[in-house]
Every structure is written in structure tokens, then in C-alpha cells.
């Protein structure tokens, strides 16, 4: 393979990872917005209606496999790029210089990603698996509104109310996700081409704001149940 084609392949992988990353950020933002309904309505009706809509809407059903593919592509491409960068890194690379010129998140995106993947697996097992496959007696509790609607609110809040450890894990997961997105958002737009001095500064500020939105948004849910219940 020539140097030109190798460079194109590298850019192509980074571009694909950036596009899938931005797609996943959009989904996670929607997911977080729905989850925040947990703390705005203690009756659970708002959250149950939103969860029911997400579970039964035909467009959402179509998007679920697309989302799964997006996650897989993003993970695999990030691994490929990390391995490629490690191979290209010269012997005697100055780590102290790297630390000065980059953030902790940017130097440890693979570690952050791996930790988030563990959190995602736990989240899928506790909620998605029970809602979609295994079922739970909590889901069958009466909602008092739409017939046939699962009581997803009971399933989610019971876990938060009954386990301080899970609340702390959820807070840690939200913090890790926010750090990962902070660098990922900024890096994605740089890869797309918005990397001049003016846009670099703007995107850096915007990325930090978005990262903190995710950290505060996801952390506020378990904190609410820890404090109130």
C-alpha cells in the first residue's frame, strides 16, 4: 500500500469514528433527556409514557439496530486507530511533553471508552434486557394510564432507591461519559475540518459545556433518589 492510500485509509477511519461519535452523542442526549423525566414527576407517568413511546414507535425500532451498529463501529475503529497510533509513535516518545500539550481525557480515550463500555453493559443488563427480554414483576405493576404500558418507572427507580452502590456507579459512569464526550466532540469536528484557530477555541469551549451537561444530567438522577429517598 502506498503512503497516499495509507494516509487516506487513516483519515477515512478517523472520519468514520467522528461521524459515528456525533451520532451517538445525539442519541445519548435524547436518552438523558427522557431519563431526566424521572426527577420531574414522582408519579412516574411522564417517564412511562416517554419510555412506552420509545419502545413502540416504528422509527425507533428501526433505529435500534442502526444504533447498535454505530456503537460497534465506533468501538472497533477507536481500537484500530489507537493501535495504529501506538505503532507509529517513535521510540523514546516524551510522555511529559505529551502531558503538557494534551488533556488527560485525550491521552486516555481508550481507557475511558473501556470503562464506559463496562458501565453500558451494566446499564443494558439492568434495564434494556429486563424490558425487552427477561421481564420483571415491576414492569407489570399498574401504571393507571395507557393500557399495556410497562411500568418502566418502577423498574428504574426501585434500583436507584434500593442501592447506594448502584447510584455511585451511575454517577461515575456519567462523569466518565462526560469526559469522553468532551474530547470526542472537539476531536470529531477537528477531523471533519473545523480546525483553524478561531473554531478550535470555540469548539473547545462548546465541548466542555456539552461534557458538563452530560455529567450533571446523568449524575443528578441518582443524586435525586439518594437525597430524597
Residue pairs with C-beta under 8 A, 6 or more apart in sequence:
1 9
10 81
10 84
11 191
13 77
13 80
13 81
13 84
14 81
14 191
15 191
15 192
16 73
16 77
17 73
17 74
17 77
17 78
17 81
17 188
17 191
18 187
18 188
18 189
18 191
18 192
19 188
20 70
20 73
20 74
20 77
21 74
21 184
21 185
21 188
22 185
22 188
23 70
24 67
24 70
24 71
24 74
25 181
25 184
25 185
25 210
27 67
27 70
28 177
28 181
28 214
29 214
32 214
32 217
32 218
33 217
34 47
34 50
34 51
34 54
35 47
35 217
35 218
35 221
36 217
36 220
36 221
37 46
37 47
37 50
38 44
38 47
38 153
38 156
38 157
38 221
38 224
39 220
39 221
39 224
40 46
41 47
44 143
44 151
44 153
44 154
44 157
45 143
45 144
45 145
45 153
47 152
47 153
47 156
48 143
48 145
48 146
48 149
48 150
48 151
48 152
48 153
49 145
49 146
49 149
51 131
51 150
51 152
51 153
52 146
52 149
52 150
52 152
53 60
54 60
55 131
55 150
71 120
75 113
75 117
78 109
78 110
78 113
79 110
82 109
82 110
98 107
99 107
103 183
104 179
105 112
105 179
105 180
105 182
105 183
106 183
106 187
109 180
109 183
109 184
112 176
112 179
112 180
113 180
115 176
116 173
116 176
116 177
116 180
119 169
119 170
119 172
119 173
119 176
119 177
122 169
122 173
123 173
126 159
126 166
127 155
127 156
130 136
130 139
130 155
131 139
131 150
131 152
131 155
136 155
138 151
138 154
138 155
138 158
139 150
139 151
139 152
139 154
139 155
140 150
140 151
141 151
141 154
142 151
143 149
143 150
143 151
143 153
157 225
159 166
160 166
160 167
160 170
160 221
160 222
160 225
160 226
160 229
161 225
161 229
164 226
166 222
167 222
167 223
167 225
167 226
168 222
170 218
170 219
170 221
170 222
171 218
171 219
171 222
171 223
173 218
174 214
174 215
174 217
174 218
174 219
175 215
175 219
177 214
177 215
177 218
178 211
178 212
178 213
178 214
178 215
178 218
179 211
179 215
181 207
181 210
181 211
181 214
182 207
182 208
182 210
182 211
183 207
185 203
185 206
185 207
185 210
185 211
186 203
186 204
186 206
186 207
189 195
189 199
189 203
190 200
190 203
194 200
194 203
